[in-house]
Amino acid sequence: MKISLNNRQETFKQTSLTINELLKEKNFTFKFLVIKVNGKLIKKENYDDTVIKNGDDVAVVHLISGG
């Protein structure tokens, strides 16, 4: 499977992944993340149910506050 992850082409052995599987595979451990799949915001409670498929555009953004 090939997807665009944060504007970079990525290839995975699997034919599909859930959001949580992708986060684990790519070792995203930051506590505050915003995730969009094909421009659609995905709520955290849907990370196990949302499936990423070949050709999808995924954005994983770290939220950082400061002053």
Residue pairs with C-beta under 8 A, 6 or more apart in sequence:
1 11
1 12
1 13
1 14
1 15
1 16
1 17
1 52
1 53
1 54
2 9
2 10
2 11
2 12
2 54
2 55
3 9
3 10
3 12
3 52
3 54
3 55
3 56
3 57
3 58
4 10
4 56
4 57
4 58
5 22
5 26
5 58
5 59
5 60
6 58
6 59
6 60
10 26
12 25
14 21
15 53
15 54
16 51
16 52
16 53
16 54
17 25
17 51
17 52
18 47
18 48
18 49
18 50
18 51
18 52
19 35
19 37
19 42
19 46
19 47
19 48
19 50
19 52
20 47
20 48
22 28
22 52
22 58
23 29
23 33
23 47
23 60
26 60
28 60
30 62
32 62
32 63
32 64
33 60
33 61
33 62
33 63
34 41
34 59
34 60
34 61
34 63
35 41
35 42
35 47
35 58
35 59
35 60
35 61
36 42
36 58
36 59
36 61
37 50
37 52
37 56
37 57
37 58
38 56
38 57
39 57
42 50
52 58
